[in-house]
Amino acid sequence: MARDPHWLYAYWEITATKKDAFTRTYGPEAWSSTHPVLRVYDVTGVDFNGNNAKGCMDIHLGDEIDNWHIEVKEPDRSFCIDLGRMFQDGRFITLLRSNIATTPRASLSDRLDEEWMWIEGLYRTLGKFQYGVSSPMLVEELALEAGKLPAGISSPGNWHPGSDKQSLP
């Protein structure tokens, strides 16, 4: 999962069944002669099939580790992670594959929404209360009663006064 524009967080569990299958396939000494590796693939704009990533990096781990923060240094990119075992000769065997996670952008949005509800009237109404209002639910309830805010509206959208309907752009 994406933690922020520059970091991912991964966690996993290797079951006994998965470990036994690895040992049956690669031999009784395979588990102890290999070490765990996270292979991080950059799959931005790719329909990832396991072999067509734009690039990858390996993170070598200890056997007792079951989660890791991964610095990817790339905002607004998509990543997929394989957890596997690496043999001494460099062979990498995938045990688990993550979903694709996309890091958020590290800048302000370039999207300009034209449809925002003006709430100046709502603030003027709330200013009449002697002790102030801090709860968002209370603010909404008071605004609904005053007819200043339609029920269930969220931006973007167009609210039609006198109607409970909202139309989307």
matplotlib code that plots the C-alpha trace (Angstrom):
import matplotlib.pyplot as plt

x = [0.0, 1.1, 2.1, 2.9, 4.3, 7.7, 7.1, 5.2, 4.4, 4.2, 3.3, 2.9, 2.6, 4.4, 2.2, 3.6, 1.9, 3.7, 7.1, 6.5, 5.6, 8.9, 10.9, 9.2, 9.9, 13.5, 14.8, 15.0, 17.9, 16.4, 14.7, 17.8, 20.2, 18.1, 17.0, 13.9, 13.9, 11.3, 11.4, 9.8, 8.6, 7.8, 4.6, 3.5, 1.4, 2.0, -0.4, 2.0, 2.4, 5.5, 8.1, 7.3, 8.0, 9.8, 12.4, 12.8, 14.9, 15.6, 15.5, 17.2, 15.6, 16.1, 13.9, 12.1, 10.8, 7.1, 6.7, 8.8, 8.6, 9.9, 11.4, 10.5, 11.3, 8.8, 5.5, 2.6, 3.9, 2.5, 4.4, 3.9, 6.0, 7.0, 8.2, 10.4, 13.5, 16.9, 19.4, 23.2, 23.4, 21.0, 17.9, 14.8, 11.7, 8.4, 6.3, 3.8, 2.7, 1.1, -1.6, -0.6, -0.2, 0.1, 1.9, 0.0, 1.4, 3.7, 2.2, -1.0, -3.8, -3.9, -7.6, -9.9, -13.5, -16.0, -18.8, -18.3, -21.1, -20.9, -21.3, -21.0, -24.7, -24.1, -21.3, -23.4, -26.2, -23.7, -22.3, -25.5, -24.8, -23.4, -20.9, -19.9, -20.3, -17.4, -19.0, -19.3, -22.5, -24.0, -23.1, -24.7, -27.8, -28.2, -27.6, -30.2, -32.8, -32.0, -32.4, -28.8, -27.4, -29.1, -29.0, -26.4, -24.6, -21.0, -18.9, -18.8, -22.4, -25.2, -27.8, -31.2, -32.8, -36.2, -35.3, -33.7, -32.0, -28.4, -27.1, -23.5, -21.5]
y = [0.0, 3.6, 5.4, 8.7, 10.0, 8.5, 5.4, 2.1, -0.3, -4.0, -6.8, -10.5, -13.9, -17.0, -20.0, -23.4, -24.7, -22.2, -23.1, -26.8, -26.4, -24.5, -27.2, -30.0, -28.2, -27.0, -29.6, -30.0, -27.6, -24.9, -22.8, -22.7, -22.0, -19.0, -15.7, -13.6, -10.7, -8.1, -7.3, -4.0, -3.5, -0.1, -1.0, 2.6, 2.5, -1.2, -4.2, -6.1, -9.8, -10.4, -9.8, -6.4, -3.9, -0.6, -1.5, -3.2, -3.2, -5.9, -5.5, -8.3, -9.2, -11.4, -14.5, -13.1, -9.9, -9.8, -6.1, -3.4, 0.3, 0.8, 4.0, 4.3, 8.0, 8.3, 10.1, 9.3, 5.9, 2.4, -0.5, -4.3, -6.3, -9.9, -11.6, -14.4, -16.4, -15.8, -18.6, -18.1, -18.1, -15.2, -17.2, -15.5, -17.6, -15.7, -16.8, -14.0, -11.1, -7.9, -5.9, -2.8, 0.3, 3.8, 6.5, 9.8, 12.9, 15.2, 18.4, 20.3, 19.1, 20.8, 20.1, 23.1, 22.2, 24.8, 23.5, 24.2, 25.1, 28.5, 28.3, 32.0, 32.0, 29.0, 30.7, 33.8, 31.6, 29.8, 33.1, 33.8, 31.1, 32.4, 29.7, 28.6, 25.3, 22.8, 19.5, 19.0, 16.9, 19.7, 22.2, 20.1, 19.5, 23.2, 24.1, 21.5, 23.0, 26.5, 25.3, 26.4, 22.9, 20.1, 16.6, 14.2, 16.6, 16.5, 18.3, 18.4, 18.8, 21.2, 21.6, 22.9, 25.0, 23.7, 20.2, 17.2, 16.4, 16.9, 16.8, 15.9, 17.7]
z = [0.0, -0.7, 2.5, 0.9, -2.5, -1.8, 0.3, 0.2, 3.0, 2.6, 5.0, 4.5, 6.0, 4.7, 5.7, 6.5, 3.4, 1.2, 2.9, 2.5, -1.2, -1.8, 0.0, -2.0, -5.3, -4.6, -2.1, 1.7, 2.0, -0.2, 2.5, 4.7, 1.7, 0.4, 1.9, 1.5, -1.0, -1.8, -5.6, -6.3, -9.9, -11.4, -13.5, -14.2, -17.4, -17.9, -17.9, -15.7, -16.5, -14.3, -17.0, -18.5, -15.7, -16.5, -13.8, -10.5, -7.3, -4.8, -1.0, 0.9, 4.2, 7.2, 7.7, 10.7, 9.0, 8.0, 7.0, 5.4, 4.5, 1.0, -0.3, -3.9, -4.4, -7.2, -6.7, -9.0, -10.0, -9.8, -8.2, -7.7, -5.2, -5.2, -2.0, -2.8, -1.9, -3.6, -4.1, -3.8, -7.6, -7.9, -8.9, -7.5, -6.8, -6.2, -3.3, -3.0, -5.3, -4.1, -5.7, -7.7, -5.5, -6.9, -4.9, -4.8, -6.6, -4.6, -5.9, -5.9, -8.2, -11.6, -11.8, -11.3, -10.3, -11.4, -9.3, -5.6, -3.2, -1.7, 2.1, 3.0, 4.0, 6.2, 8.0, 8.6, 10.0, 12.3, 13.5, 15.4, 18.0, 21.2, 22.1, 18.5, 16.8, 16.4, 15.5, 11.7, 12.2, 14.3, 11.6, 8.9, 10.9, 11.6, 8.0, 6.9, 9.3, 8.0, 4.4, 3.6, 2.8, 0.9, 2.4, 1.2, -1.1, -1.8, -4.4, -7.4, -8.2, -8.7, -6.1, -7.1, -4.4, -3.4, -4.6, -2.9, -6.2, -7.2, -10.7, -11.5, -14.2]

ax = plt.figure().add_subplot(projection="3d")
ax.plot(x, y, z, "-o")
ax.set_aspect("equal")
plt.show()
